[in-house]
Structure formats: C-alpha cells, structure tokens
Amino acid sequence: DRQALKLSDLLSKLAADHRGAAKQQDIDLRLDIRGSAGTILADSRRVRQALDHVLGNALSYAGAGAAVLIFADGTRDAARIVVSDNGPGMDGKSQARALNRLESAKDDLSGQGGLGLPFARQLIEAHDGTLELISQLGEGTMVTIGLPRS
C-alpha cells in the first residue's frame, strides 16, 4: 500500500515512541533529519516495521551510556536513513550472521539474536531499497537504508 510518506513525520514519531526505552537504558537517542529527506512513495506500516527492528536492535545492543543517532537525508532519486550507535560493535562474522535469516533463526533458538534485521531488510528490499550493516568491534554499528523516491 504505497502512498506519499513524509520521512520527517515518520522518524519523529519513531524516535518519540522509543525515547522511553532509551531513557530507561541510559542511552542518548538523537534525531537529525535534513530537509532533503523529503517524501518517498512507500507502505508506511512496513517501512515503520523495518525501522522499529533496526532501532530496537541499536537500543538493545548499544549499552548504557551509549548514543544512538537516527539521521536522514536524500537526493532527488532516493532517501537515506542511517541508524548508528557507538556501542560495542560486531566482528565481520557476526555482521554476516545478523543479516542472514537462517543464521539469525538458529541464534534465536539459543536466545542470542533474532529475525529483526533480516526481516527489516526484506521489507526494505520489497520497496526496491537497500539495507546495509557496517560495524566494527569497539566502534559501534551503523545501518544504512536507501529508499527510492518512486
């Protein structure tokens, strides 16, 4: 159900809805939305689901005293949303597993992870978008989502 979706409205609500959890965990949740983020044609419910998973992961793994930033900007052709944290980060093997449905499901059975990021990526790809995860041990994690304007 694709309709015009103003990213500043969606991301402001997303941040507001997660601010309580961030505060409880002593995490500084920040929001930086540039005017260039603009509007995309998307299913707002599905994009919101994807962002809930990405932000939920950042808040779960960043750790007390960390900062989580939701940033958005864009070009004429696409919007970009970045959720980053300065938490413990992941090694390369863990990054690959975090985005792999089969590995994440196996981890979930042991209580060590879940299907949130693979599901988020699937929802974003259904919008002809991209979801990339970059992380380094001791440096934090960054998830970048690209969504076309049309």
Phi and psi restraints in degrees (value plus and minus 20) as a CYANA .aco file:
   2 ARG   PHI    -103.9   -63.9
   2 ARG   PSI     109.1   149.1
   3 GLN   PHI    -162.4  -122.4
   3 GLN   PSI     146.6   186.6
   4 ALA   PHI     -81.4   -41.4
   4 ALA   PSI     108.6   148.6
   5 LEU   PHI    -148.9  -108.9
   5 LEU   PSI      94.4   134.4
   6 LYS   PHI    -101.3   -61.3
   6 LYS   PSI      93.3   133.3
   7 LEU   PHI     -84.1   -44.1
   7 LEU   PSI     -53.7   -13.7
   8 SER   PHI     -82.2   -42.2
   8 SER   PSI     -59.3   -19.3
   9 ASP   PHI     -86.2   -46.2
   9 ASP   PSI     -67.5   -27.5
  10 LEU   PHI     -81.0   -41.0
  10 LEU   PSI     -67.2   -27.2
  11 LEU   PHI     -91.8   -51.8
  11 LEU   PSI     -53.7   -13.7
  12 SER   PHI     -84.3   -44.3
  12 SER   PSI     -62.5   -22.5
  13 LYS   PHI     -86.9   -46.9
  13 LYS   PSI     -61.1   -21.1
  14 LEU   PHI     -77.1   -37.1
  14 LEU   PSI     -69.2   -29.2
  15 ALA   PHI     -82.7   -42.7
  15 ALA   PSI     -63.5   -23.5
  16 ALA   PHI     -81.6   -41.6
  16 ALA   PSI     -60.9   -20.9
  17 ASP   PHI     -88.2   -48.2
  17 ASP   PSI     -45.4    -5.4
  18 HIS   PHI    -122.7   -82.7
  18 HIS   PSI     -24.2    15.8
  19 ARG   PHI     -81.8   -41.8
  19 ARG   PSI     -58.5   -18.5
  20 GLY   PHI     -82.7   -42.7
  20 GLY   PSI     -64.9   -24.9
  21 ALA   PHI     -84.1   -44.1
  21 ALA   PSI     -59.0   -19.0
  22 ALA   PHI     -83.8   -43.8
  22 ALA   PSI     -64.2   -24.2
  23 LYS   PHI     -83.1   -43.1
  23 LYS   PSI     -62.0   -22.0
  24 GLN   PHI     -79.9   -39.9
  24 GLN   PSI     -53.6   -13.6
  25 GLN   PHI    -113.4   -73.4
  25 GLN   PSI     -12.4    27.6
  26 ASP   PHI      37.5    77.5
  26 ASP   PSI      25.7    65.7
  27 ILE   PHI    -134.0   -94.0
  27 ILE   PSI     113.2   153.2
  28 ASP   PHI    -105.1   -65.1
  28 ASP   PSI      85.7   125.7
  29 LEU   PHI    -114.8   -74.8
  29 LEU   PSI     100.1   140.1
  30 ARG   PHI    -138.2   -98.2
  30 ARG   PSI     133.4   173.4
  31 LEU   PHI    -152.0  -112.0
  31 LEU   PSI     107.7   147.7
  32 ASP   PHI    -155.7  -115.7
  32 ASP   PSI      80.6   120.6
  33 ILE   PHI    -132.8   -92.8
  33 ILE   PSI      97.2   137.2
  34 ARG   PHI    -103.8   -63.8
  34 ARG   PSI     132.2   172.2
  35 GLY   PHI     -78.1   -38.1
  35 GLY   PSI     -47.5    -7.5
  36 SER   PHI     -90.4   -50.4
  36 SER   PSI     -30.2     9.8
  37 ALA   PHI     -82.5   -42.5
  37 ALA   PSI     -62.7   -22.7
  38 GLY   PHI      36.1    76.1
  38 GLY   PSI    -160.0  -120.0
  39 THR   PHI    -142.3  -102.3
  39 THR   PSI     124.3   164.3
  40 ILE   PHI    -145.4  -105.4
  40 ILE   PSI     145.7   185.7
  41 LEU   PHI    -120.2   -80.2
  41 LEU   PSI      90.3   130.3
  42 ALA   PHI    -178.0  -138.0
  42 ALA   PSI     146.2   186.2
  43 ASP   PHI    -105.4   -65.4
  43 ASP   PSI      84.4   124.4
  44 SER   PHI     -79.1   -39.1
  44 SER   PSI     -56.4   -16.4
  45 ARG   PHI     -84.7   -44.7
  45 ARG   PSI     -62.5   -22.5
  46 ARG   PHI     -92.8   -52.8
  46 ARG   PSI     -60.3   -20.3
  47 VAL   PHI     -84.3   -44.3
  47 VAL   PSI     -60.1   -20.1
  48 ARG   PHI     -82.5   -42.5
  48 ARG   PSI     -61.7   -21.7
  49 GLN   PHI     -78.5   -38.5
  49 GLN   PSI     -65.9   -25.9
  50 ALA   PHI     -81.0   -41.0
  50 ALA   PSI     -66.1   -26.1
  51 LEU   PHI     -86.9   -46.9
  51 LEU   PSI     -55.0   -15.0
  52 ASP   PHI     -79.3   -39.3
  52 ASP   PSI     -62.6   -22.6
  53 HIS   PHI     -86.6   -46.6
  53 HIS   PSI     -64.1   -24.1
  54 VAL   PHI     -84.6   -44.6
  54 VAL   PSI     -68.4   -28.4
  55 LEU   PHI     -87.7   -47.7
  55 LEU   PSI     -59.0   -19.0
  56 GLY   PHI     -78.8   -38.8
  56 GLY   PSI     -61.7   -21.7
  57 ASN   PHI     -83.0   -43.0
  57 ASN   PSI     -65.2   -25.2
  58 ALA   PHI     -78.4   -38.4
  58 ALA   PSI     -64.6   -24.6
  59 LEU   PHI     -88.5   -48.5
  59 LEU   PSI     -54.7   -14.7
  60 SER   PHI     -89.2   -49.2
  60 SER   PSI     -57.2   -17.2
  61 TYR   PHI    -124.4   -84.4
  61 TYR   PSI     -31.2     8.8
  62 ALA   PHI     -86.5   -46.5
  62 ALA   PSI     -62.5   -22.5
  63 GLY   PHI      74.3   114.3
  63 GLY   PSI     137.3   177.3
  64 ALA   PHI     -77.8   -37.8
  64 ALA   PSI     118.9   158.9
  65 GLY   PHI      64.5   104.5
  65 GLY   PSI     -23.2    16.8
  66 ALA   PHI    -102.2   -62.2
  66 ALA   PSI     150.8   190.8
  67 ALA   PHI    -140.6  -100.6
  67 ALA   PSI     120.5   160.5
  68 VAL   PHI    -143.6  -103.6
  68 VAL   PSI     110.3   150.3
  69 LEU   PHI    -137.8   -97.8
  69 LEU   PSI     111.3   151.3
  70 ILE   PHI    -126.0   -86.0
  70 ILE   PSI      97.7   137.7
  71 PHE   PHI    -142.8  -102.8
  71 PHE   PSI     121.5   161.5
  72 ALA   PHI    -162.2  -122.2
  72 ALA   PSI     119.3   159.3
  73 ASP   PHI    -173.5  -133.5
  73 ASP   PSI    -189.0  -149.0
  74 GLY   PHI    -197.6  -157.6
  74 GLY   PSI     153.8   193.8
  75 THR   PHI    -139.7   -99.7
  75 THR   PSI    -196.0  -156.0
  76 ARG   PHI     -81.9   -41.9
  76 ARG   PSI     -52.7   -12.7
  77 ASP   PHI    -113.9   -73.9
  77 ASP   PSI     -44.3    -4.3
  78 ALA   PHI    -174.2  -134.2
  78 ALA   PSI     136.4   176.4
  79 ALA   PHI    -125.3   -85.3
  79 ALA   PSI     131.7   171.7
  80 ARG   PHI    -148.2  -108.2
  80 ARG   PSI     111.6   151.6
  81 ILE   PHI    -142.1  -102.1
  81 ILE   PSI     109.5   149.5
  82 VAL   PHI    -143.3  -103.3
  82 VAL   PSI     107.1   147.1
  83 VAL   PHI    -134.5   -94.5
  83 VAL   PSI      95.8   135.8
  84 SER   PHI    -149.0  -109.0
  84 SER   PSI     134.8   174.8
  85 ASP   PHI    -161.3  -121.3
  85 ASP   PSI     141.7   181.7
  86 ASN   PHI    -128.1   -88.1
  86 ASN   PSI      14.5    54.5
  87 GLY   PHI     -97.4   -57.4
  87 GLY   PSI    -179.2  -139.2
  88 PRO   PHI     -90.9   -50.9
  88 PRO   PSI     -38.9     1.1
  89 GLY   PHI      53.0    93.0
  89 GLY   PSI    -197.8  -157.8
  90 MET   PHI    -158.1  -118.1
  90 MET   PSI     133.9   173.9
  91 ASP   PHI    -101.6   -61.6
  91 ASP   PSI     152.7   192.7
  92 GLY   PHI     -78.4   -38.4
  92 GLY   PSI     -61.6   -21.6
  93 LYS   PHI     -84.3   -44.3
  93 LYS   PSI     -61.6   -21.6
  94 SER   PHI     -86.7   -46.7
  94 SER   PSI     -55.3   -15.3
  95 GLN   PHI     -82.7   -42.7
  95 GLN   PSI     -66.7   -26.7
  96 ALA   PHI     -81.9   -41.9
  96 ALA   PSI     -61.2   -21.2
  97 ARG   PHI     -87.5   -47.5
  97 ARG   PSI     -55.0   -15.0
  98 ALA   PHI     -83.5   -43.5
  98 ALA   PSI     -48.6    -8.6
  99 LEU   PHI    -121.3   -81.3
  99 LEU   PSI     -20.1    19.9
 100 ASN   PHI    -119.4   -79.4
 100 ASN   PSI      98.6   138.6
 101 ARG   PHI     -77.2   -37.2
 101 ARG   PSI     -63.4   -23.4
 102 LEU   PHI     -86.9   -46.9
 102 LEU   PSI     -63.6   -23.6
 103 GLU   PHI     -87.5   -47.5
 103 GLU   PSI     -61.6   -21.6
 104 SER   PHI     -84.4   -44.4
 104 SER   PSI     -59.4   -19.4
 105 ALA   PHI     -84.0   -44.0
 105 ALA   PSI     -60.9   -20.9
 106 LYS   PHI     -83.5   -43.5
 106 LYS   PSI     -63.0   -23.0
 107 ASP   PHI     -83.0   -43.0
 107 ASP   PSI     -58.2   -18.2
 108 ASP   PHI     -81.7   -41.7
 108 ASP   PSI     -55.4   -15.4
 109 LEU   PHI     -83.8   -43.8
 109 LEU   PSI     -46.6    -6.6
 110 SER   PHI    -116.0   -76.0
 110 SER   PSI     -17.3    22.7
 111 GLY   PHI      59.8    99.8
 111 GLY   PSI      -2.3    37.7
 112 GLN   PHI    -129.0   -89.0
 112 GLN   PSI     -13.2    26.8
 113 GLY   PHI     155.8   195.8
 113 GLY   PSI    -185.2  -145.2
 114 GLY   PHI    -182.4  -142.4
 114 GLY   PSI    -192.4  -152.4
 115 LEU   PHI    -116.1   -76.1
 115 LEU   PSI     -10.7    29.3
 116 GLY   PHI     -77.7   -37.7
 116 GLY   PSI     -72.3   -32.3
 117 LEU   PHI     -89.2   -49.2
 117 LEU   PSI     -63.7   -23.7
 118 PRO   PHI     -80.2   -40.2
 118 PRO   PSI     -59.0   -19.0
 119 PHE   PHI     -86.4   -46.4
 119 PHE   PSI     -63.2   -23.2
 120 ALA   PHI     -79.5   -39.5
 120 ALA   PSI     -64.9   -24.9
 121 ARG   PHI     -82.0   -42.0
 121 ARG   PSI     -61.1   -21.1
 122 GLN   PHI     -81.3   -41.3
 122 GLN   PSI     -62.9   -22.9
 123 LEU   PHI     -84.7   -44.7
 123 LEU   PSI     -61.5   -21.5
 124 ILE   PHI     -87.8   -47.8
 124 ILE   PSI     -62.2   -22.2
 125 GLU   PHI     -85.5   -45.5
 125 GLU   PSI     -48.6    -8.6
 126 ALA   PHI     -85.9   -45.9
 126 ALA   PSI     -39.2     0.8
 127 HIS   PHI    -116.7   -76.7
 127 HIS   PSI      -4.8    35.2
 128 ASP   PHI      42.4    82.4
 128 ASP   PSI       8.6    48.6
 129 GLY   PHI    -124.8   -84.8
 129 GLY   PSI    -194.8  -154.8
 130 THR   PHI    -151.1  -111.1
 130 THR   PSI     129.8   169.8
 131 LEU   PHI    -153.3  -113.3
 131 LEU   PSI     100.9   140.9
 132 GLU   PHI    -144.2  -104.2
 132 GLU   PSI     122.5   162.5
 133 LEU   PHI    -137.2   -97.2
 133 LEU   PSI     109.0   149.0
 134 ILE   PHI    -148.7  -108.7
 134 ILE   PSI     110.8   150.8
 135 SER   PHI    -171.6  -131.6
 135 SER   PSI     133.1   173.1
 136 GLN   PHI    -163.0  -123.0
 136 GLN   PSI     116.0   156.0
 137 LEU   PHI     -73.3   -33.3
 137 LEU   PSI     111.2   151.2
 138 GLY   PHI      57.9    97.9
 138 GLY   PSI     -23.3    16.7
 139 GLU   PHI    -136.7   -96.7
 139 GLU   PSI     -34.5     5.5
 140 GLY   PHI      84.1   124.1
 140 GLY   PSI    -192.5  -152.5
 141 THR   PHI    -156.6  -116.6
 141 THR   PSI     125.4   165.4
 142 MET   PHI    -154.5  -114.5
 142 MET   PSI     106.7   146.7
 143 VAL   PHI    -131.6   -91.6
 143 VAL   PSI     103.3   143.3
 144 THR   PHI    -133.2   -93.2
 144 THR   PSI     107.1   147.1
 145 ILE   PHI    -135.4   -95.4
 145 ILE   PSI     108.4   148.4
 146 GLY   PHI    -133.4   -93.4
 146 GLY   PSI     110.0   150.0
 147 LEU   PHI    -150.0  -110.0
 147 LEU   PSI     106.3   146.3
 148 PRO   PHI     -86.8   -46.8
 148 PRO   PSI     134.1   174.1
 149 ARG   PHI     -90.0   -50.0
 149 ARG   PSI     -51.9   -11.9
